[in-house]
């Protein structure tokens, strides 16, 4: 930190002694490299600073601290709108393997999807996820694009989500999803792709309304903040019969042998969902073509 102790003591707006000021300067920590640095000396000349009463001063507009350790909003505002966007994908292994990309020129995705991810783990890791997104966008000279979240059901299909605690699991999942999406909305538009049923957990002939994915989808509908686009995908992996969606024998071809992960045909079914944003593509749907 560059500071002249004598000049600081002369101004002394905080009523500190000269020894106090020397001690503060002596123990001052270097500014972390990731903090945004702004040289404000040219605008802090004596003749340009007006006297004011801090107690009776009028309400001031909120400002962004230049030492804010989370500079994502600053980056989103400062990069020109003409800069190409870097979209973010958060999700589990189904999302990771989907090959999600943008159909729009110059648009890129940063995929931070990983196996086993849940709403709970995403909430825990969100700070690091956003830091990485911001850093990568800055490195590439891109602005922050949209955030796509696809967590297909590890919260409700886990061994800990037993029937005895299922309602509590749904409630907690809804709370976490709301918190995660609110944080993402402070930076970008948010799209949530809905949970999927699992052949390994359901019985042939079961209706959509009996699946854990259906109940999680309902919870998300009632929990997500306004403005979040929820895309309902679960029915895409079932067959309609007598006005109801059920697991039919032919649905097995939508899944890999584990009954959880999707085959290329399964990704194709999901990619055909009418509510899926037109600019999103899933390259995994074309692997067997």
C-alpha positions as a Python dict, from the first residue, in 0.01 Angstrom:
ca = {
    (1, 'X'): (0, 0, 0),
    (2, 'X'): (138, 341, -100),
    (3, 'X'): (69, 594, 176),
    (4, 'X'): (245, 898, 319),
    (5, 'X'): (205, 880, 697),
    (6, 'X'): (254, 1253, 751),
    (7, 'X'): (-9, 1344, 492),
    (8, 'X'): (-253, 1095, 641),
    (9, 'X'): (-198, 1238, 990),
    (10, 'X'): (-248, 1591, 858),
    (11, 'X'): (-589, 1503, 715),
    (12, 'X'): (-669, 1266, 1005),
    (13, 'X'): (-1043, 1241, 943),
    (14, 'X'): (-1063, 944, 1184),
    (15, 'X'): (-895, 1115, 1481),
    (16, 'X'): (-598, 875, 1491),
    (17, 'X'): (-264, 960, 1651),
    (18, 'X'): (54, 961, 1447),
    (19, 'X'): (169, 642, 1623),
    (20, 'X'): (-165, 476, 1547),
    (21, 'X'): (-131, 560, 1179),
    (22, 'X'): (226, 429, 1168),
    (23, 'X'): (107, 102, 1328),
    (24, 'X'): (-177, 63, 1077),
    (25, 'X'): (57, 117, 781),
    (26, 'X'): (316, -117, 930),
    (27, 'X'): (64, -403, 961),
    (28, 'X'): (-121, -343, 636),
    (29, 'X'): (-158, -660, 430),
    (30, 'X'): (-75, -657, 58),
    (31, 'X'): (-378, -642, -167),
    (32, 'X'): (-464, -991, -304),
    (33, 'X'): (-390, -1024, -674),
    (34, 'X'): (-749, -1112, -765),
    (35, 'X'): (-887, -787, -618),
    (36, 'X'): (-973, -517, -867),
    (37, 'X'): (-730, -224, -843),
    (38, 'X'): (-839, 131, -913),
    (39, 'X'): (-612, 435, -890),
    (40, 'X'): (-831, 701, -726),
    (41, 'X'): (-555, 950, -648),
    (42, 'X'): (-636, 1185, -938),
    (43, 'X'): (-987, 1242, -801),
    (44, 'X'): (-889, 1279, -436),
    (45, 'X'): (-720, 1619, -450),
    (46, 'X'): (-788, 1851, -155),
    (47, 'X'): (-971, 2111, -360),
    (48, 'X'): (-1214, 1855, -500),
    (49, 'X'): (-1329, 1704, -169),
    (50, 'X'): (-1629, 1874, -14),
    (51, 'X'): (-1693, 1885, 359),
    (52, 'X'): (-1997, 1690, 472),
    (53, 'X'): (-2163, 1563, 786),
    (54, 'X'): (-2164, 1183, 787),
    (55, 'X'): (-2448, 1168, 1040),
    (56, 'X'): (-2692, 1388, 852),
    (57, 'X'): (-2580, 1299, 500),
    (58, 'X'): (-2854, 1190, 267),
    (59, 'X'): (-2897, 829, 166),
    (60, 'X'): (-2642, 726, -91),
    (61, 'X'): (-2680, 491, -385),
    (62, 'X'): (-2531, 147, -326),
    (63, 'X'): (-2180, 111, -465),
    (64, 'X'): (-1962, -188, -543),
    (65, 'X'): (-1657, -210, -323),
    (66, 'X'): (-1346, -225, -539),
    (67, 'X'): (-1206, -476, -290),
    (68, 'X'): (-1512, -701, -325),
    (69, 'X'): (-1376, -1059, -335),
    (70, 'X'): (-1663, -1155, -569),
    (71, 'X'): (-1614, -934, -876),
    (72, 'X'): (-1859, -1123, -1099),
    (73, 'X'): (-2112, -839, -1115),
    (74, 'X'): (-1839, -590, -1192),
    (75, 'X'): (-1714, -808, -1477),
    (76, 'X'): (-2065, -852, -1613),
    (77, 'X'): (-2112, -474, -1627),
    (78, 'X'): (-1768, -377, -1754),
    (79, 'X'): (-1727, -613, -2047),
    (80, 'X'): (-1897, -475, -2359),
    (81, 'X'): (-2223, -633, -2467),
    (82, 'X'): (-2059, -700, -2802),
    (83, 'X'): (-1818, -945, -2636),
    (84, 'X'): (-1917, -1307, -2708),
    (85, 'X'): (-2075, -1483, -2410),
    (86, 'X'): (-1943, -1771, -2205),
    (87, 'X'): (-2238, -1975, -2082),
    (88, 'X'): (-2217, -2193, -1772),
    (89, 'X'): (-2332, -2554, -1734),
    (90, 'X'): (-2378, -2691, -1383),
    (91, 'X'): (-2492, -3050, -1350),
    (92, 'X'): (-2428, -3417, -1285),
    (93, 'X'): (-2287, -3693, -1506),
    (94, 'X'): (-2596, -3700, -1731),
    (95, 'X'): (-2546, -3329, -1799),
    (96, 'X'): (-2170, -3375, -1836),
    (97, 'X'): (-2212, -3646, -2102),
    (98, 'X'): (-2486, -3463, -2295),
    (99, 'X'): (-2243, -3258, -2503),
    (100, 'X'): (-2441, -2940, -2442),
    (101, 'X'): (-2337, -2653, -2666),
    (102, 'X'): (-2485, -2340, -2821),
    (103, 'X'): (-2609, -2326, -3178),
    (104, 'X'): (-2520, -1956, -3194),
    (105, 'X'): (-2192, -1842, -3346),
    (106, 'X'): (-1915, -1738, -3107),
    (107, 'X'): (-2111, -1863, -2805),
    (108, 'X'): (-1917, -2103, -2582),
    (109, 'X'): (-2002, -2319, -2281),
    (110, 'X'): (-1794, -2372, -1970),
    (111, 'X'): (-1905, -2712, -1842),
    (112, 'X'): (-1853, -2760, -1470),
    (113, 'X'): (-2086, -3061, -1456),
    (114, 'X'): (-1948, -3358, -1264),
    (115, 'X'): (-2061, -3704, -1162),
    (116, 'X'): (-2271, -3727, -848),
    (117, 'X'): (-2355, -3357, -829),
    (118, 'X'): (-2673, -3265, -640),
    (119, 'X'): (-2847, -2944, -539),
    (120, 'X'): (-2681, -2984, -201),
    (121, 'X'): (-2327, -3019, -338),
    (122, 'X'): (-2389, -2739, -588),
    (123, 'X'): (-2493, -2504, -308),
    (124, 'X'): (-2173, -2591, -119),
    (125, 'X'): (-1952, -2538, -424),
    (126, 'X'): (-2131, -2242, -582),
    (127, 'X'): (-1879, -1979, -473),
    (128, 'X'): (-1592, -2171, -635),
    (129, 'X'): (-1802, -2240, -945),
    (130, 'X'): (-1878, -1872, -997),
    (131, 'X'): (-1517, -1774, -934),
    (132, 'X'): (-1403, -2016, -1203),
    (133, 'X'): (-1669, -1896, -1447),
    (134, 'X'): (-1570, -1534, -1394),
    (135, 'X'): (-1198, -1605, -1425),
    (136, 'X'): (-1244, -1806, -1744),
    (137, 'X'): (-1465, -1538, -1900),
    (138, 'X'): (-1209, -1270, -1819),
    (139, 'X'): (-926, -1483, -1957),
    (140, 'X'): (-1111, -1537, -2285),
    (141, 'X'): (-1231, -1177, -2310),
    (142, 'X'): (-1593, -1289, -2292),
    (143, 'X'): (-1891, -1164, -2098),
    (144, 'X'): (-2090, -1387, -1867),
    (145, 'X'): (-2364, -1560, -2064),
    (146, 'X'): (-2652, -1769, -1932),
    (147, 'X'): (-2644, -2032, -1660),
    (148, 'X'): (-2791, -2377, -1730),
    (149, 'X'): (-2844, -2614, -1438),
    (150, 'X'): (-2922, -2982, -1502),
    (151, 'X'): (-2929, -3198, -1192),
    (152, 'X'): (-3124, -3504, -1297),
    (153, 'X'): (-3212, -3658, -962),
    (154, 'X'): (-2926, -3771, -740),
    (155, 'X'): (-3093, -3584, -452),
    (156, 'X'): (-3406, -3802, -459),
    (157, 'X'): (-3264, -4124, -601),
    (158, 'X'): (-2986, -4157, -343),
    (159, 'X'): (-2985, -4432, -81),
    (160, 'X'): (-3039, -4175, 193),
    (161, 'X'): (-3364, -4054, 33),
    (162, 'X'): (-3574, -4331, 185),
    (163, 'X'): (-3952, -4318, 196),
    (164, 'X'): (-3943, -4223, 564),
    (165, 'X'): (-3755, -3899, 495),
    (166, 'X'): (-3863, -3840, 134),
    (167, 'X'): (-4082, -3537, 206),
    (168, 'X'): (-3802, -3379, 407),
    (169, 'X'): (-3558, -3450, 123),
    (170, 'X'): (-3791, -3279, -124),
    (171, 'X'): (-3832, -2978, 103),
    (172, 'X'): (-3457, -2940, 147),
    (173, 'X'): (-3396, -2983, -226),
    (174, 'X'): (-3647, -2709, -303),
    (175, 'X'): (-3486, -2473, -53),
    (176, 'X'): (-3137, -2531, -193),
    (177, 'X'): (-3253, -2497, -554),
    (178, 'X'): (-3414, -2164, -471),
    (179, 'X'): (-3098, -2033, -304),
    (180, 'X'): (-2869, -2151, -587),
    (181, 'X'): (-3087, -1998, -858),
    (182, 'X'): (-3123, -1667, -677),
    (183, 'X'): (-2746, -1637, -658),
    (184, 'X'): (-2712, -1724, -1027),
    (185, 'X'): (-2983, -1474, -1119),
    (186, 'X'): (-2772, -1193, -976),
    (187, 'X'): (-2532, -1257, -1265),
    (188, 'X'): (-2725, -1413, -1552),
    (189, 'X'): (-3045, -1556, -1687),
    (190, 'X'): (-3102, -1905, -1549),
    (191, 'X'): (-3246, -2217, -1714),
    (192, 'X'): (-3307, -2530, -1507),
    (193, 'X'): (-3350, -2859, -1695),
    (194, 'X'): (-3581, -3089, -1506),
    (195, 'X'): (-3508, -3420, -1333),
    (196, 'X'): (-3532, -3753, -1515),
    (197, 'X'): (-3683, -4088, -1412),
    (198, 'X'): (-3448, -4383, -1379),
    (199, 'X'): (-3516, -4721, -1529),
    (200, 'X'): (-3307, -4881, -1256),
    (201, 'X'): (-3538, -4744, -984),
    (202, 'X'): (-3880, -4782, -1144),
    (203, 'X'): (-4094, -5080, -1243),
    (204, 'X'): (-4213, -5136, -1598),
    (205, 'X'): (-4565, -5000, -1629),
    (206, 'X'): (-4521, -4740, -1356),
    (207, 'X'): (-4680, -4405, -1431),
    (208, 'X'): (-4485, -4079, -1436),
    (209, 'X'): (-4673, -3956, -1128),
    (210, 'X'): (-4531, -4241, -918),
    (211, 'X'): (-4166, -4160, -986),
    (212, 'X'): (-3932, -3970, -756),
    (213, 'X'): (-3842, -3746, -1051),
    (214, 'X'): (-4205, -3635, -1081),
    (215, 'X'): (-4217, -3529, -717),
    (216, 'X'): (-3888, -3342, -748),
    (217, 'X'): (-4016, -3167, -1061),
    (218, 'X'): (-4327, -3055, -873),
    (219, 'X'): (-4115, -2925, -588),
    (220, 'X'): (-3898, -2726, -829),
    (221, 'X'): (-4207, -2574, -990),
    (222, 'X'): (-4312, -2431, -654),
    (223, 'X'): (-3965, -2341, -526),
    (224, 'X'): (-3769, -2176, -807),
    (225, 'X'): (-3763, -1795, -807),
    (226, 'X'): (-3966, -1601, -1065),
    (227, 'X'): (-3777, -1558, -1389),
    (228, 'X'): (-3606, -1897, -1380),
    (229, 'X'): (-3696, -2103, -1687),
    (230, 'X'): (-3777, -2460, -1580),
    (231, 'X'): (-3777, -2709, -1869),
    (232, 'X'): (-3979, -3023, -1796),
    (233, 'X'): (-3799, -3325, -1941),
    (234, 'X'): (-3901, -3633, -1743),
    (235, 'X'): (-4194, -3737, -1961),
    (236, 'X'): (-3963, -3748, -2264),
    (237, 'X'): (-3825, -4082, -2140),
    (238, 'X'): (-4167, -4243, -2103),
    (239, 'X'): (-4442, -4354, -2338),
    (240, 'X'): (-4792, -4211, -2343),
    (241, 'X'): (-5069, -4466, -2301),
    (242, 'X'): (-5435, -4392, -2228),
    (243, 'X'): (-5353, -4026, -2157),
    (244, 'X'): (-5083, -4117, -1906),
    (245, 'X'): (-4708, -4143, -1933),
    (246, 'X'): (-4568, -4481, -1831),
    (247, 'X'): (-4249, -4685, -1844),
    (248, 'X'): (-4301, -4920, -2138),
    (249, 'X'): (-4059, -5199, -2237),
    (250, 'X'): (-3933, -4994, -2531),
    (251, 'X'): (-3820, -4720, -2291),
    (252, 'X'): (-3522, -4939, -2201),
    (253, 'X'): (-3349, -4826, -2520),
    (254, 'X'): (-3335, -4471, -2383),
    (255, 'X'): (-3092, -4578, -2113),
    (256, 'X'): (-2750, -4734, -2090),
    (257, 'X'): (-2713, -5069, -1920),
    (258, 'X'): (-2705, -4912, -1572),
    (259, 'X'): (-3058, -4777, -1614),
    (260, 'X'): (-2946, -4430, -1502),
    (261, 'X'): (-2734, -4273, -1776),
    (262, 'X'): (-2885, -4201, -2115),
    (263, 'X'): (-2811, -4362, -2449),
    (264, 'X'): (-2785, -4153, -2764),
    (265, 'X'): (-3151, -4234, -2827),
    (266, 'X'): (-3238, -4112, -2479),
    (267, 'X'): (-3053, -3786, -2532),
    (268, 'X'): (-3237, -3755, -2861),
    (269, 'X'): (-3571, -3785, -2682),
    (270, 'X'): (-3470, -3521, -2430),
    (271, 'X'): (-3335, -3288, -2700),
    (272, 'X'): (-3675, -3303, -2874),
    (273, 'X'): (-3853, -3143, -2577),
    (274, 'X'): (-4056, -2848, -2704),
    (275, 'X'): (-3969, -2630, -2405),
    (276, 'X'): (-3593, -2670, -2448),
    (277, 'X'): (-3439, -2337, -2555),
    (278, 'X'): (-3386, -2342, -2931),
    (279, 'X'): (-3025, -2229, -2898),
    (280, 'X'): (-2928, -2534, -2687),
    (281, 'X'): (-2798, -2845, -2862),
    (282, 'X'): (-2702, -3188, -2725),
    (283, 'X'): (-2433, -3348, -2936),
    (284, 'X'): (-2468, -3679, -2749),
    (285, 'X'): (-2803, -3724, -2925),
    (286, 'X'): (-2617, -3769, -3255),
    (287, 'X'): (-2350, -4019, -3148),
    (288, 'X'): (-2522, -4323, -3296),
    (289, 'X'): (-2628, -4152, -3618),
}
